[in-house]
Amino acid sequence: MGLYYFDTAISISWSKNKDITEDVKKFVALLPEAFCGLDLYNGILMRYITTSTAYLGKDEDVIEFDMLYYRSKDPMPPSIYQDILEEIDQIALFKCARLPH
């Protein structure tokens, strides 16, 4: 079988990296247990991507955030702490002008 999870990937300009990092730290301080289930295969994964002229390349240096979290195969019940991860996604969208991936 394997894990069933939801993946949200976003690219945030290097200049906005501090903003999103500070906001995530506030959520961790507010509700640390929401991040305890994020383990080796799930969690908030980050990687640095430099500017590239390649097809599908980035036109500026970015931090790529991949948020992977468990989803039930039954679509009706919400995931545990889904609201926190969706709030981080919304902050990235509106505050950091993120680029969905």
CYANA upper distance limits for C-alpha pairs under 8 A (distance plus 0.5 A):
  3 LEU  CA     70 TYR  CA      7.95
  4 TYR  CA     70 TYR  CA      6.67
  4 TYR  CA     71 ARG  CA      6.33
  4 TYR  CA     72 SER  CA      7.41
  4 TYR  CA     73 LYS  CA      7.41
  5 TYR  CA     68 LEU  CA      6.94
  5 TYR  CA     69 TYR  CA      5.83
  5 TYR  CA     70 TYR  CA      4.78
  5 TYR  CA     71 ARG  CA      5.29
  5 TYR  CA     72 SER  CA      8.25
  6 PHE  CA     67 MET  CA      8.45
  6 PHE  CA     68 LEU  CA      6.10
  6 PHE  CA     69 TYR  CA      5.97
  6 PHE  CA     70 TYR  CA      6.80
  6 PHE  CA     71 ARG  CA      6.56
  7 ASP  CA     66 ASP  CA      7.20
  7 ASP  CA     67 MET  CA      6.14
  7 ASP  CA     68 LEU  CA      5.03
  7 ASP  CA     69 TYR  CA      7.28
  8 THR  CA     66 ASP  CA      6.24
  8 THR  CA     67 MET  CA      5.62
  8 THR  CA     68 LEU  CA      7.03
  8 THR  CA     89 ASP  CA      8.40
  8 THR  CA    100 PRO  CA      8.45
  8 THR  CA    101 HIS  CA      8.17
  9 ALA  CA     64 GLU  CA      7.54
  9 ALA  CA     65 PHE  CA      6.13
  9 ALA  CA     66 ASP  CA      4.84
  9 ALA  CA     67 MET  CA      6.75
  9 ALA  CA    100 PRO  CA      6.66
  9 ALA  CA    101 HIS  CA      5.62
 10 ILE  CA     64 GLU  CA      6.26
 10 ILE  CA     65 PHE  CA      5.76
 10 ILE  CA     66 ASP  CA      7.00
 10 ILE  CA     92 ALA  CA      8.43
 10 ILE  CA     98 ARG  CA      6.70
 10 ILE  CA     99 LEU  CA      6.10
 10 ILE  CA    100 PRO  CA      5.06
 10 ILE  CA    101 HIS  CA      5.83
 11 SER  CA     62 VAL  CA      6.45
 11 SER  CA     63 ILE  CA      6.21
 11 SER  CA     64 GLU  CA      4.98
 11 SER  CA     65 PHE  CA      6.75
 11 SER  CA     98 ARG  CA      6.12
 11 SER  CA     99 LEU  CA      5.52
 11 SER  CA    100 PRO  CA      6.87
 11 SER  CA    101 HIS  CA      7.39
 12 ILE  CA     16 LYS  CA      6.93
 12 ILE  CA     17 ASN  CA      7.06
 12 ILE  CA     62 VAL  CA      5.80
 12 ILE  CA     63 ILE  CA      5.83
 12 ILE  CA     64 GLU  CA      6.92
 12 ILE  CA     65 PHE  CA      8.20
 12 ILE  CA     92 ALA  CA      8.03
 12 ILE  CA     96 CYS  CA      7.12
 12 ILE  CA     97 ALA  CA      7.67
 12 ILE  CA     98 ARG  CA      5.38
 12 ILE  CA     99 LEU  CA      7.04
 13 SER  CA     17 ASN  CA      7.06
 13 SER  CA     60 GLU  CA      7.47
 13 SER  CA     61 ASP  CA      6.71
 13 SER  CA     62 VAL  CA      4.92
 13 SER  CA     63 ILE  CA      6.90
 13 SER  CA     96 CYS  CA      8.20
 13 SER  CA     98 ARG  CA      7.81
 14 TRP  CA     61 ASP  CA      6.16
 14 TRP  CA     62 VAL  CA      5.21
 14 TRP  CA     63 ILE  CA      6.44
 16 LYS  CA     20 ILE  CA      7.35
 16 LYS  CA     96 CYS  CA      6.31
 17 ASN  CA     21 THR  CA      6.69
 17 ASN  CA     63 ILE  CA      7.43
 18 LYS  CA     22 GLU  CA      6.56
 19 ASP  CA     23 ASP  CA      6.87
 19 ASP  CA     96 CYS  CA      7.71
 20 ILE  CA     24 VAL  CA      6.68
 20 ILE  CA     91 ILE  CA      7.94
 20 ILE  CA     92 ALA  CA      6.99
 20 ILE  CA     96 CYS  CA      7.55
 21 THR  CA     25 LYS  CA      6.73
 22 GLU  CA     26 LYS  CA      6.90
 23 ASP  CA     27 PHE  CA      7.08
 23 ASP  CA     88 ILE  CA      8.24
 24 VAL  CA     28 VAL  CA      6.78
 24 VAL  CA     88 ILE  CA      7.40
 25 LYS  CA     29 ALA  CA      6.70
 26 LYS  CA     30 LEU  CA      6.57
 27 PHE  CA     31 LEU  CA      6.42
 27 PHE  CA     32 PRO  CA      7.78
 27 PHE  CA     84 ILE  CA      8.05
 28 VAL  CA     32 PRO  CA      5.04
 28 VAL  CA     33 GLU  CA      8.45
 28 VAL  CA     34 ALA  CA      8.04
 28 VAL  CA     35 PHE  CA      7.44
 31 LEU  CA     35 PHE  CA      8.34
 32 PRO  CA     36 CYS  CA      7.31
 33 GLU  CA     37 GLY  CA      8.13
 34 ALA  CA     80 ILE  CA      8.30
 34 ALA  CA     81 TYR  CA      6.17
 34 ALA  CA     84 ILE  CA      7.92
 35 PHE  CA     43 GLY  CA      8.17
 37 GLY  CA     43 GLY  CA      8.45
 38 LEU  CA     42 ASN  CA      5.55
 38 LEU  CA     43 GLY  CA      4.79
 38 LEU  CA     44 ILE  CA      8.12
 38 LEU  CA     69 TYR  CA      7.49
 39 ASP  CA     43 GLY  CA      6.47
 41 TYR  CA     68 LEU  CA      8.34
 42 ASN  CA     67 MET  CA      7.89
 42 ASN  CA     68 LEU  CA      5.32
 42 ASN  CA     69 TYR  CA      5.91
 42 ASN  CA     70 TYR  CA      7.92
 43 GLY  CA     66 ASP  CA      8.26
 43 GLY  CA     67 MET  CA      6.12
 43 GLY  CA     68 LEU  CA      5.68
 43 GLY  CA     69 TYR  CA      6.71
 44 ILE  CA     65 PHE  CA      7.02
 44 ILE  CA     66 ASP  CA      6.13
 44 ILE  CA     67 MET  CA      4.99
 44 ILE  CA     68 LEU  CA      7.01
 45 LEU  CA     65 PHE  CA      6.18
 45 LEU  CA     66 ASP  CA      5.55
 45 LEU  CA     67 MET  CA      6.88
 46 MET  CA     63 ILE  CA      7.04
 46 MET  CA     64 GLU  CA      5.96
 46 MET  CA     65 PHE  CA      5.14
 46 MET  CA     66 ASP  CA      6.85
 47 ARG  CA     63 ILE  CA      6.19
 47 ARG  CA     64 GLU  CA      5.72
 47 ARG  CA     65 PHE  CA      7.36
 48 TYR  CA     61 ASP  CA      8.05
 48 TYR  CA     62 VAL  CA      6.55
 48 TYR  CA     63 ILE  CA      5.16
 48 TYR  CA     64 GLU  CA      6.70
 49 ILE  CA     58 LYS  CA      8.05
 49 ILE  CA     61 ASP  CA      6.35
 49 ILE  CA     62 VAL  CA      5.88
 49 ILE  CA     63 ILE  CA      6.65
 49 ILE  CA     64 GLU  CA      7.47
 50 THR  CA     58 LYS  CA      7.53
 50 THR  CA     60 GLU  CA      7.21
 50 THR  CA     61 ASP  CA      4.95
 50 THR  CA     62 VAL  CA      7.02
 51 THR  CA     57 GLY  CA      7.39
 51 THR  CA     58 LYS  CA      5.64
 51 THR  CA     59 ASP  CA      5.75
 51 THR  CA     60 GLU  CA      5.15
 51 THR  CA     61 ASP  CA      5.48
 51 THR  CA     62 VAL  CA      8.33
 52 SER  CA     57 GLY  CA      5.39
 52 SER  CA     58 LYS  CA      5.99
 52 SER  CA     59 ASP  CA      6.75
 52 SER  CA     60 GLU  CA      8.18
 53 THR  CA     57 GLY  CA      6.23
 53 THR  CA     58 LYS  CA      7.77
 53 THR  CA     59 ASP  CA      7.61
 58 LYS  CA     62 VAL  CA      8.02
 67 MET  CA     85 LEU  CA      8.18
 70 TYR  CA     79 SER  CA      7.32
 71 ARG  CA     75 PRO  CA      8.49
 71 ARG  CA     78 PRO  CA      8.43
 71 ARG  CA     79 SER  CA      6.10
 72 SER  CA     77 PRO  CA      8.00
 72 SER  CA     79 SER  CA      7.32
 78 PRO  CA     82 GLN  CA      7.06
 81 TYR  CA     85 LEU  CA      7.38
 82 GLN  CA     86 GLU  CA      6.58
 83 ASP  CA     87 GLU  CA      6.49
 84 ILE  CA     88 ILE  CA      6.86
 85 LEU  CA     89 ASP  CA      6.84
 86 GLU  CA     90 GLN  CA      6.74
 87 GLU  CA     91 ILE  CA      6.65
 88 ILE  CA     92 ALA  CA      6.70
 89 ASP  CA     93 LEU  CA      6.74
 90 GLN  CA     94 PHE  CA      6.62
 91 ILE  CA     95 LYS  CA      5.79
 91 ILE  CA     96 CYS  CA      7.43
 92 ALA  CA     96 CYS  CA      5.39
 92 ALA  CA     97 ALA  CA      6.92
 92 ALA  CA     98 ARG  CA      6.05
 93 LEU  CA     97 ALA  CA      5.63
 93 LEU  CA     98 ARG  CA      5.44
 93 LEU  CA     99 LEU  CA      8.06
 94 PHE  CA     98 ARG  CA      8.06
